[in-house]
């Protein structure tokens, strides 16, 4: 299981004692599963708002598609797409991740309020390391490239100023390096020792490079890069080794949503129809220690995770509620209503004027807790015949 329960991202310490849902928001005309759906700022903002309402703990915004065969985007165009959405999310107080491999884009978005840089080239660009070192943002270090057959640690894509190795890699992204199939025994899967040795070596090297520049380890999250230059067999080996990756000492991301690998193991050809399979794989990764689940279908993932987690883990959280205005005579009634919620106990009560403060322990996560709280307050108002219960804030 993971050895860290906090991911520090600028001014936010994200609690990873339970997995968190990262919504994927592609502000692009050519993403592989939803290209063109959110490329207008108004549409992107509407989708972002819905993701937050559906249970996204953070939103990952991307302005350049890295799908197989993608066309590289100039940083100026990427920023044009991203700025309105990042500004809005920051104003709303959302935890914002920026999915970019361009240091200038990352720097500008951090200035606008993004708290996380998600770099598919693993912070291999020294200028991207500079951006991380000069800020307090969270950093997602991802591996792109082959990991089996004749692959070596140097086979990973490293950011190079005069050429675009990522674009070349993704022109044949689903094949990976299949040289292992030529072994005499014709194994079904590549050697896991070789695959994981290369992958772990690269990820830890990149993380240590960041730490050497002053980036605290608590700010670093690892992503093994399922689907980026890897065969479906490689991806299976990596996912089955989730527990091993989670033990490296950094938060671990599972980012398989709608990818070609998901289509391979499910037989579903249309990317936008792969959400149920994505959820199944993501839950398996969560059971193995992954703590950030990057998905397109936030509502489905959040609901599945709520059910899975409460049934499998002895997890609780502490919530401070402030309810106002409340008549003094009604405070006890309302406190009892909250205490009567499923998997919930009131541990402390304080009434000051028309303000009721409750310290609550609950086994419900944010969305189911909010809905149970709505029902509890509505029920208390009905019993008391007091409309003041309908005016409250958390």
Buried (B, 14 or more C-beta within 10 A) or exposed (E): EBEBBEBBBBEBEBEBEBBBBBBBBBBBBBBBBBBEBBBBBEBBBEBBBEBBEBBBBBBBBBBBBBBBEBEBBEBEEBBBBBBBBBBBBBEBEBBBBBBBBBBBBBBBBBEBBBBBBBBBBBBBBEBBBBBBBEBBBBBBBBBBBBBBBEBEBEBBBBBEEEEBBBBEBBEEBBEBBBEBBEEEEEEEBBBBEBBBEBBBBBBBBBBEBBEEBEBEEBBBBBBBBBBBBBBBBBBBBBBBBBBBBBBBEBBBBBBBBBBBBBBBBBEBEEBEEBBEBBBBBBBBBBBBBBBBBBBBBBBBBBBBBBEBBBEEBEEBBEBEBEBBBBBEEBBEBBBEBBBBBEEBBBEEBEBEEBBBBBBBBBBBBBBBBBEBBEEBBEBBBEEBEBEBBEEBEE
